Amino acid sequence: MSAQRFEIVPPGKFTRMVPLLVGGLAPAIVLLGIAWTAAAQHRPLTLRDVLPPVLVLPIAGVMMAASIYRRSIRVQDGSMAFGMMPWRRVRVDALDLDAARVLDLNAHRELQPVSKIAGSGLPGFRSGLFRLRDRRRGQVLLTDWRRVLVLPKRDGGVILLSPERPDALLAALQATATNDSSR
């Protein structure tokens, strides 16, 4: 079976600028602070002083950019893959598709991610494993809270996604489940 691909709603402009700020502007600000401190203490700058911000912050910016710009969902061979590196893969038969629905997280506050367990939590972008307001663990890839596909898992967890076409993704998952059960 060929893979079906579903795009995630693009995050806002500010969210897309964060990696540039972290990888480019933050190192410059940190280096200025280090240089100012060294000058105030009348000592020369050393490689040991400047190397960490010059290496660590740009790497962090690149990793953030990878998580923000790798925004698609694939449905293939009885499973769904989404997220950043490594892609999270979930078997379609592990989902309770009869209880799946598209809803507005602003109206359904109990499903809002409130604390990050692992992943990225930026304004306008959440990706990874989060604790939801109703205390469940949720795997999320959210860029828009107005049309979120809620996929309950049979083990009690939940997946929250912001696809551009949530109804089409749900239909593809249901078709995959039907094809798998007819084999």
PyMOL commands that set and color helices and strands:
alter all, ss='L'
color gray80, all
select helices_A, chain A and resi 13-40+47-69+92-94+97-99+109-111+166-181
alter helices_A, ss='H'
color red, helices_A
select strands_A, chain A and resi 4-7+72-76+79-82+88-91+101-103+113-122+125-132+137-142+148-152+158-161
alter strands_A, ss='S'
color yellow, strands_A
deselect
rebuild
show_as cartoon
